[in-house]
Amino acid sequence: MPSAPQLAQSVQPAAVAQPPVAPIPREKTSRLVARALGLSPQALEEAFRPATPADLPGVLALRHRVLGEALSWDDARYVRWRYLPEAGGRGLATCWVCVRGEEVLGMIGTEALQVSAGEARREVHAAMDLMVRPDLADSGLGVWINQTVCARLGCVLAIGSNPNSRSVLARTFETLPDRRSYTHPLHFAHFMAKRLSPRPLAWLASRAADLLMVGLRGWRLWTPGAGLSMAQLTHMDDAVAADIEALLRSAQRPDRVEVARDVATLAHRLLANPRTRCEVWLVRHGARPVGMVATRRVPIEEGRHAVQVLDAVLDATRGPAAQRAVLRTLLAGVCARAYRGGADYLSWTLYDPALEAELQPLMFRLQPHPFETLSWVCPDADFRAAVLSRPGWSLSEIHTDRDSA
């Protein structure tokens, strides 16, 4: 595969993955969990299986019990969209359940991703939505579910974590370098109100800061003579699908780990998500598609909101200057719309040092986040070595399960 031009000439060296912390043998976990559930180890194995449409009520009951008041959306519609589509429908992932009789005790979702590192290619299963019944939280069931998915599927990737799952992941998965979160300020009213008084002074200061940032942003993101146009996509007909397919092919870069995208999955994920309203934008140079970005609105405290970059695709066959112009055109359009919509800031989480190097001059600042973790189990030594030799991934928020309510 020929080398593609990179946005930056130097990238950070690949970090060495760390081994799991004192992993518990699966056989021991099986005995402990089976005893806690009043089952034999063999019955426990048989109780863990892919969910069917008949399991939907049990899955919804478990999610309601775990999520509680945080569950504010139509969860039945969401679970069908992601896991259990109606006849003739399309899903994204497999829902695995651990059952005892008719009751769902625990679940986990896995989505099959096609991952390549140079010439090495493999199916990797992204794990998501691990949940166990709250009264079984100390039984080891969550660890056993993770171990069992890895034993059955082989190469499993965990993207992100939370305070409850970090210890579970540490017992099963090998850590990879964390993804990094960047933010770009759009409005300063909340920032100034916390630091200045009286209120009129804070308002004046925030307005001055807003206008200054608009000017700086216009200066930094200006791309004179680039010949680029940007338009929003609301659907993907055959012509648009062909353009997106061509762009996805041209975006492949041998210097990073590539997670394959396809048009049908992107359309389902971005334009049919019942929990998240996404906006998708396409940049063209003449008639040729050269970049795409997807964003969503994310609620934050006190009724405010931010805008998050879900995914970005850039034509990697063009030179660094042309790629930089496309990136700046995308960000200029997204920032302008987010600013007009009253967003406090724009955020982007990624693990791609070459692309990250372009964000810092554009006034994006690294925002420490303890749960943007990346970890995996990979029994294929050759594929593992190929992945670890690369300093970045094309992973984005569309590969996680953290959809906004």
C-alpha positions as CSV (number, residue, x, y, z in Angstrom):
1,M,0.0,0.0,0.0
2,P,1.6,3.3,-1.0
3,S,2.4,5.8,1.7
4,A,-0.2,8.6,2.1
5,P,0.8,12.2,2.9
6,Q,0.5,13.0,6.6
7,L,-0.8,16.2,8.1
8,A,2.3,16.4,10.4
9,Q,5.8,15.3,9.7
10,S,6.5,13.9,13.1
11,V,4.2,11.9,15.4
12,Q,4.5,10.7,18.9
13,P,6.1,7.2,19.3
14,A,3.8,4.3,19.9
15,A,3.3,3.7,23.6
16,V,4.0,0.3,25.0
17,A,0.8,-1.5,26.2
18,Q,0.7,-2.6,29.8
19,P,-0.4,-6.1,30.9
20,P,-3.6,-6.7,32.8
21,V,-3.4,-6.2,36.6
22,A,-3.3,-9.5,38.4
23,P,-5.8,-11.3,36.0
24,I,-8.0,-13.9,37.7
25,P,-8.1,-17.2,35.7
26,R,-11.5,-17.6,34.0
27,E,-12.0,-21.0,35.5
28,K,-11.8,-19.6,39.0
29,T,-14.1,-16.7,38.1
30,S,-16.6,-19.3,36.7
31,R,-16.6,-21.3,39.9
32,L,-17.1,-18.2,42.1
33,V,-19.8,-16.7,40.0
34,A,-21.7,-20.0,39.5
35,R,-21.7,-20.5,43.3
36,A,-23.0,-17.0,43.8
37,L,-25.8,-17.5,41.3
38,G,-26.7,-21.0,42.5
39,L,-25.6,-22.6,39.2
40,S,-23.0,-25.1,38.1
41,P,-20.1,-23.8,36.0
42,Q,-21.6,-25.7,33.0
43,A,-25.0,-24.2,33.5
44,L,-23.4,-20.7,33.8
45,E,-21.7,-21.2,30.4
46,E,-25.0,-22.3,28.8
47,A,-26.8,-19.3,30.4
48,F,-24.6,-16.9,28.5
49,R,-25.7,-16.5,24.8
50,P,-26.7,-13.9,22.2
51,A,-30.0,-12.3,22.9
52,T,-33.0,-12.9,20.7
53,P,-36.1,-10.6,20.2
54,A,-37.8,-12.7,22.9
55,D,-35.2,-11.3,25.4
56,L,-36.1,-7.7,24.7
57,P,-38.4,-7.3,27.8
58,G,-35.7,-8.8,30.1
59,V,-32.9,-6.6,28.5
60,L,-35.1,-3.5,29.0
61,A,-35.9,-4.4,32.6
62,L,-32.2,-4.8,33.4
63,R,-31.3,-1.5,31.8
64,H,-34.1,0.2,33.7
65,R,-32.8,-1.3,36.9
66,V,-29.2,-0.3,36.3
67,L,-29.7,3.2,34.7
68,G,-32.7,4.3,36.9
69,E,-33.6,7.9,36.5
70,A,-30.8,8.5,34.0
71,L,-32.9,6.5,31.5
72,S,-34.8,9.4,29.9
73,W,-35.2,8.2,26.3
74,D,-37.3,5.6,24.5
75,D,-35.0,2.7,25.4
76,A,-37.0,0.0,23.6
77,R,-36.5,1.9,20.3
78,Y,-32.9,2.5,21.1
79,V,-32.1,-1.2,21.9
80,R,-33.9,-2.3,18.7
81,W,-31.8,0.3,16.8
82,R,-28.5,-0.9,18.3
83,Y,-29.1,-4.6,19.1
84,L,-32.4,-6.2,18.3
85,P,-34.0,-4.8,15.1
86,E,-37.4,-5.9,14.1
87,A,-37.7,-8.3,11.1
88,G,-36.1,-6.7,8.1
89,G,-34.4,-4.0,10.2
90,R,-30.7,-3.3,10.7
91,G,-28.8,-3.3,13.9
92,L,-25.2,-2.4,14.8
93,A,-24.1,-4.9,17.4
94,T,-24.8,-8.2,19.2
95,C,-26.4,-8.2,22.6
96,W,-25.1,-11.0,24.8
97,V,-27.2,-11.9,27.9
98,C,-26.6,-14.0,31.0
99,V,-29.9,-15.5,32.1
100,R,-31.3,-17.5,35.0
101,G,-34.7,-18.8,34.0
102,E,-36.5,-15.9,32.4
103,E,-34.5,-13.2,34.1
104,V,-31.6,-11.4,32.5
105,L,-28.9,-11.0,35.1
106,G,-26.3,-9.3,33.0
107,M,-25.6,-8.2,29.4
108,I,-22.8,-6.9,27.2
109,G,-22.8,-5.6,23.6
110,T,-20.2,-6.4,21.0
111,E,-19.8,-4.8,17.6
112,A,-17.6,-6.5,15.0
113,L,-15.1,-4.0,13.5
114,Q,-12.8,-4.6,10.6
115,V,-9.4,-3.3,11.8
116,S,-6.2,-3.1,9.8
117,A,-2.6,-2.2,10.6
118,G,-0.8,-2.0,7.3
119,E,-1.2,-5.3,5.6
120,A,-2.4,-7.0,8.8
121,R,-6.2,-7.2,9.1
122,R,-8.5,-8.8,11.6
123,E,-12.0,-8.7,13.0
124,V,-12.0,-7.0,16.4
125,H,-15.1,-6.9,18.6
126,A,-15.7,-3.7,20.4
127,A,-17.3,-4.3,23.8
128,M,-20.0,-1.9,25.2
129,D,-22.9,-1.6,27.5
130,L,-21.7,-4.0,30.2
131,M,-24.4,-4.2,32.9
132,V,-25.2,-6.5,35.7
133,R,-28.1,-6.5,38.2
134,P,-27.1,-4.1,41.0
135,D,-27.5,-6.7,43.7
136,L,-24.9,-8.9,41.9
137,A,-22.3,-6.2,41.5
138,D,-19.9,-7.9,43.9
139,S,-20.5,-11.4,42.6
140,G,-17.8,-11.2,39.9
141,L,-20.4,-11.5,37.1
142,G,-19.1,-8.4,35.3
143,V,-15.6,-9.8,35.2
144,W,-16.8,-13.2,34.1
145,I,-18.9,-11.7,31.3
146,N,-15.9,-9.8,30.0
147,Q,-13.7,-12.9,30.2
148,T,-16.3,-15.1,28.5
149,V,-16.8,-12.7,25.6
150,C,-13.0,-12.6,25.1
151,A,-12.8,-16.4,25.2
152,R,-15.6,-16.8,22.6
153,L,-14.7,-14.0,20.3
154,G,-10.9,-13.8,20.4
155,C,-9.9,-10.2,19.8
156,V,-12.0,-7.8,21.9
157,L,-11.5,-4.0,22.3
158,A,-12.9,-1.9,25.1
159,I,-13.3,1.8,24.3
160,G,-13.7,4.1,27.3
161,S,-14.5,3.3,30.9
162,N,-16.3,4.7,33.9
163,P,-15.6,4.6,37.7
164,N,-17.3,1.2,37.9
165,S,-15.8,-0.5,34.9
166,R,-12.1,0.5,35.2
167,S,-11.3,-2.2,37.8
168,V,-13.2,-4.8,35.7
169,L,-11.3,-3.9,32.6
170,A,-8.0,-4.0,34.5
171,R,-8.7,-7.6,35.4
172,T,-9.2,-8.7,31.9
173,F,-7.8,-6.3,29.3
174,E,-4.4,-5.1,28.3
175,T,-4.2,-1.3,28.3
176,L,-3.4,0.7,25.1
177,P,-2.6,4.4,25.0
178,D,-5.6,6.5,26.0
179,R,-7.5,8.7,23.5
180,R,-7.2,12.4,24.2
181,S,-9.9,15.0,24.5
182,Y,-9.5,18.5,23.0
183,T,-11.8,21.5,23.5
184,H,-12.2,24.8,21.7
185,P,-14.0,27.7,23.5
186,L,-17.0,29.3,21.8
187,H,-18.7,31.3,24.6
188,F,-17.3,32.7,27.8
189,A,-20.4,33.7,29.8
190,H,-20.2,30.8,32.2
191,F,-16.4,31.1,32.6
192,M,-16.6,34.8,33.4
193,A,-19.6,34.6,35.7
194,K,-17.7,32.2,37.9
195,R,-14.7,34.6,38.1
196,L,-16.0,38.1,37.9
197,S,-18.6,40.2,39.7
198,P,-20.7,42.2,39.6
199,R,-22.8,40.6,36.8
200,P,-22.6,43.5,34.3
201,L,-18.8,43.3,34.5
202,A,-18.9,39.6,33.8
203,W,-21.2,40.1,30.9
204,L,-19.0,42.8,29.3
205,A,-15.9,40.6,29.8
206,S,-17.6,37.6,28.3
207,R,-18.8,39.5,25.2
208,A,-15.4,40.9,24.7
209,A,-13.8,37.4,24.9
210,D,-16.5,36.0,22.6
211,L,-15.8,38.6,19.9
212,L,-12.0,38.3,20.3
213,M,-12.3,34.5,19.9
214,V,-14.5,34.9,16.8
215,G,-11.8,37.1,15.3
216,L,-9.0,34.8,16.2
217,R,-10.9,31.8,14.9
218,G,-11.6,33.5,11.6
219,W,-7.9,34.3,11.2
220,R,-6.7,30.8,12.1
221,L,-9.3,29.0,10.0
222,W,-9.3,31.2,7.0
223,T,-8.3,29.2,3.8
224,P,-7.9,31.7,0.9
225,G,-8.2,30.3,-2.6
226,A,-8.9,26.7,-1.4
227,G,-11.9,26.3,-3.8
228,L,-13.7,24.2,-1.1
229,S,-17.5,24.1,-0.5
230,M,-19.2,22.6,2.6
231,A,-22.8,21.3,2.7
232,Q,-24.9,19.5,5.2
233,L,-26.1,15.9,4.5
234,T,-29.6,14.9,5.6
235,H,-29.8,11.7,3.7
236,M,-27.6,9.3,1.7
237,D,-29.0,8.6,-1.8
238,D,-27.1,6.6,-4.3
239,A,-25.0,9.6,-5.6
240,V,-24.1,10.7,-2.1
241,A,-23.3,7.1,-1.0
242,A,-20.9,6.8,-4.0
243,D,-19.2,10.0,-3.0
244,I,-18.8,8.9,0.7
245,E,-17.5,5.5,-0.4
246,A,-14.8,7.1,-2.5
247,L,-13.9,9.4,0.4
248,L,-13.7,6.5,2.8
249,R,-11.2,4.7,0.5
250,S,-9.1,7.8,0.0
251,A,-8.9,8.4,3.8
252,Q,-7.0,5.2,4.5
253,R,-3.5,5.9,6.1
254,P,-0.9,3.2,6.6
255,D,0.7,5.1,9.4
256,R,-2.2,4.4,11.8
257,V,-4.5,1.6,12.8
258,E,-7.6,1.9,10.6
259,V,-11.1,1.0,11.7
260,A,-13.2,0.4,8.6
261,R,-16.3,2.5,7.9
262,D,-19.0,1.7,5.3
263,V,-21.7,3.9,4.0
264,A,-24.7,1.8,5.2
265,T,-23.4,1.7,8.8
266,L,-22.6,5.4,8.8
267,A,-26.1,6.2,7.6
268,H,-27.7,4.0,10.2
269,R,-25.4,5.3,13.0
270,L,-25.5,9.0,12.2
271,L,-28.9,9.6,10.5
272,A,-31.1,7.0,12.3
273,N,-29.9,7.1,15.9
274,P,-33.0,7.5,18.1
275,R,-31.1,9.1,21.0
276,T,-28.7,11.5,19.3
277,R,-29.5,14.1,16.6
278,C,-26.3,14.1,14.5
279,E,-25.3,16.7,11.9
280,V,-23.1,15.5,9.0
281,W,-21.2,17.8,6.7
282,L,-19.4,17.1,3.5
283,V,-16.6,19.2,2.0
284,R,-15.9,19.1,-1.8
285,H,-13.2,20.4,-4.0
286,G,-15.1,21.0,-7.1
287,A,-17.2,17.8,-7.5
288,R,-14.7,15.7,-5.5
289,P,-15.5,14.8,-1.9
290,V,-12.4,15.6,0.2
291,G,-13.7,15.6,3.8
292,M,-16.6,14.8,6.1
293,V,-17.4,15.6,9.7
294,A,-20.2,14.5,12.0
295,T,-21.2,16.3,15.2
296,R,-23.8,16.1,17.9
297,R,-25.1,18.4,20.7
298,V,-24.1,17.2,24.2
299,P,-25.9,18.6,27.3
300,I,-23.8,19.8,30.2
301,E,-24.6,21.2,33.6
302,E,-27.0,24.1,34.3
303,G,-28.9,23.7,31.0
304,R,-25.9,24.5,28.9
305,H,-24.6,22.4,26.0
306,A,-21.4,21.7,24.0
307,V,-21.0,20.3,20.5
308,Q,-18.9,17.2,20.0
309,V,-17.1,16.0,16.9
310,L,-18.3,12.4,16.5
311,D,-16.2,11.5,13.4
312,A,-14.0,13.2,10.8
313,V,-12.7,11.8,7.5
314,L,-10.1,13.5,5.4
315,D,-8.8,12.6,1.9
316,A,-5.3,11.3,2.7
317,T,-4.2,11.2,-1.0
318,R,-3.9,15.0,-1.1
319,G,-0.8,16.9,0.1
320,P,-0.5,18.2,3.7
321,A,-1.4,21.7,2.7
322,A,-4.6,20.5,0.9
323,Q,-5.5,18.3,3.9
324,R,-5.0,21.2,6.3
325,A,-7.3,23.4,4.2
326,V,-10.0,20.8,4.3
327,L,-9.7,20.4,8.1
328,R,-9.9,24.1,8.6
329,T,-12.9,24.4,6.3
330,L,-14.7,21.7,8.3
331,L,-13.8,23.3,11.7
332,A,-14.8,26.8,10.5
333,G,-18.2,25.6,9.5
334,V,-18.8,23.5,12.6
335,C,-17.6,26.2,15.0
336,A,-19.7,28.9,13.3
337,R,-22.9,26.8,13.6
338,A,-22.1,25.7,17.2
339,Y,-21.4,29.4,18.1
340,R,-24.7,30.5,16.6
341,G,-26.5,27.7,18.5
342,G,-25.1,29.0,21.8
343,A,-22.7,26.1,22.6
344,D,-20.1,26.7,25.2
345,Y,-17.3,24.8,23.5
346,L,-16.5,22.3,20.8
347,S,-14.9,19.0,21.9
348,W,-13.1,16.3,20.0
349,T,-11.7,13.0,21.4
350,L,-9.2,11.1,19.3
351,Y,-6.0,9.1,19.2
352,D,-4.1,10.3,16.1
353,P,-1.0,12.3,16.9
354,A,-0.6,13.5,13.3
355,L,-4.1,15.0,13.3
356,E,-3.8,16.2,16.9
357,A,-0.7,18.2,15.9
358,E,-3.0,20.3,13.7
359,L,-5.5,21.1,16.4
360,Q,-3.2,22.8,18.8
361,P,-2.4,25.8,16.5
362,L,-6.2,26.1,16.0
363,M,-6.7,27.0,19.7
364,F,-7.8,23.5,20.7
365,R,-6.5,22.6,24.2
366,L,-5.9,19.2,25.7
367,Q,-8.5,18.5,28.4
368,P,-7.5,15.7,30.7
369,H,-10.2,13.0,30.9
370,P,-9.7,9.9,33.1
371,F,-12.1,7.7,31.3
372,E,-11.1,8.0,27.6
373,T,-9.3,4.7,28.0
374,L,-8.5,2.1,25.3
375,S,-7.8,-1.5,26.2
376,W,-8.0,-4.9,24.5
377,V,-7.4,-8.7,24.5
378,C,-5.6,-9.9,21.3
379,P,-4.4,-13.5,21.1
380,D,-3.0,-13.0,17.6
381,A,0.6,-12.1,18.2
382,D,1.4,-10.9,14.7
383,F,-1.6,-8.6,14.5
384,R,-1.0,-7.4,18.0
385,A,2.6,-6.4,17.1
386,A,1.4,-4.6,13.9
387,V,-1.1,-2.6,15.9
388,L,1.3,-1.7,18.7
389,S,3.9,-0.4,16.2
390,R,1.5,2.4,15.1
391,P,1.2,5.6,17.0
392,G,-2.5,6.3,16.3
393,W,-6.0,4.9,15.5
394,S,-8.8,6.2,13.3
395,L,-11.2,5.4,16.2
396,S,-13.9,8.0,16.9
397,E,-16.9,8.6,19.0
398,I,-19.1,6.7,16.5
399,H,-17.3,3.5,17.7
400,T,-18.5,4.0,21.3
401,D,-21.9,3.5,22.9
402,R,-22.0,6.8,24.7
403,D,-25.0,8.2,22.8
404,S,-26.5,11.4,24.1
405,A,-29.9,11.2,25.6
